[in-house]
Amino acid sequence: RASGRGVIVLSAHAGSWEWGAAFLALTAGPIHIAARAHPSRAVERRFARVRARLGERRLGGATLWPAASRALRRGEWVALMGDRPSARHGRDSTCAWAAALARRTGALLLPALVLQLGDGRYRACFQAPLAPEHCASGGYRDAMRRVLERHPGQWFAFEPLPEGLA
């Protein structure tokens, strides 16, 4: 935050990603979340109300790149999940997209997870920022692997396990 640059937070469906976004919105200012809309309109409306109260804004659809670029150039934060492959572009497409966005906007790439602790608390786990080239070549997977190897039960495997975690 002190750098004044925008930040791309690369997370995964692990621990409590919704609490992580809320934490960042409340401590770092507005955060823009690249998220698919929930299939249920009622559930999506509820998410939208809660997120809006916390300072979270959902990015999606065809305007994702321009909206994310504008937010990052204003020094704001954009969060996205790197553990879901794109149906059109394959397994590492999210990281390649984030790396290209970071190169274009000068944003930092910050791998992060929020783990649920056994006593009802949470722990934010931030890894060192990644250079865009390192992110696109597997640095994100390596950063997530370091945490998930110690806490494998925290990951919600909506997709096949990443290479090395299977």
N, C-alpha and C positions, 0 to 999 in steps of 0.2 A: 504494500500500500504506500509505503514511504517513497517508492520510486516515482510515483505519479503516473506510472504506465498502467494501461489496462492489463487485466489478468484473465487468462483462460484457465479455469479450473477443470482438470480432467479427473473424473471420478469413475466409480463403478457401482453397480447395483450390489452394494455390500454394506453391512452395518445399518446405518440409517441415513440414507442419502437425503431424504426430505428434511431431517433435522439439521443436516450439514448445510443445506441451502439456506435454511432459516437462520442458522448461526452466522453465516457469512453475510446475509442481508442485514442482520441487526448490528454486525460489527464492522463490516467493510462498506456499507452503503448499498445502493441498489444493485441487485444481481439479476442478470438475465439468464434464464434457463432454457437451453435447447431441449425441448421435450415433445414427444408425441402426445397428441390429445388422447385422453382416456376414451375408450369406445363408448362408455356410458355418458351421455350428455349431463345427467344429473351429477355424476361423480366429478366430471370435468368442471362443472360450475362450482362445486364445493371446493375443489382444489384451487380454482381461480380466486375465490373469495378469501381463502386462508392465505394463499401466496401474496395477494395484493396487500393484505393487512401487514404482512411481514416485510414488504419491500421487494418482493420477488416478481419478476415479469417473465412470462413464457414467450419464447421465440419459437416460431415454427413455420412450416410451409415454404413457399417459394421466396419469401423475403428474409430467410434466415441469415444469409451472408451479409446483405447490406445493413440489416438491423444490428447484427453482432459487430460489424466493422465500426458503425457509428458509436455504439456503446464503448467499445475498446478505445477508440480515439478520444473519447471524453474521459478516459481513465477509469471506466467502470469495469465490472467483472462479468464474465460470461461463463456459465457452468454447463458441462455436457458429460455424458457417459461414454467412455471409450470401450466398454466391454460388449457392446451390441454391434455386430457387423451390419453394414448397409446391405440390403438385399440387392441393390444395383451395383455396389462398388466393392464388396468383399470385406474381409476381416479387419484390415488395418485402415479402412477408409476414414474413420472418425479421426484417427491420429494424423493422417495425411492432411485432412481438411483443417484440423486445428493448427498444424504446423504451417500450412499455407497462410492461414488467417493471422497467425503470430508474425510471420515474415512481413506481411503487408501492412500490419498496424503497429508493429513494434511491441506487441503485448508479450507478457511473460506467460510461460506454460507451466502450470503448477499442479502436479499430481497430488490428489488428496482423497482421503477416506474418513468417514466418521464411524467409529466402532461402538457397538453397544457393550457396555460393561455389565457384569453380573449383578451389580447392586443398583441398577436402574439409571446409572449415569452414562455419559457418552465421552469418547475421546476422539478429538480431531487429530488425524495423522497427516501431516504435510510432508512431502518429499521435497528434495531440492528442485528448483526450477530446471526445466529441460530446454536445451537448445532446440530450435525447430527441426534441425536435421536429425538429432538424437531421438526426438519424439517420433518422427516419421519412420525411423529405422528400428523401432522396438523399445525405445527407452521408457515409454508409458507402461508397456507390459512388464518390463523389469521392475519398475517402481511399484506397481500393484502387486506383483509376485512377492516382493520382499515383505509386504504386510500380510497378504493372504496366506502365505505359507505358514505364518505363525497363528493365523486366525481363520482357518478354512471354513468353519461353520458360519462365518459372517457373510459369505457371498451367496446371493440368490441367483442361482445358475439358470437364467431364463434361456440361455443359449448354451451350446456345448462348451465345456470347460476350455479355457485357453491352453495352448500348447505349453506343456511343462507343469500344469496344475491338475491334469487329468489323473 
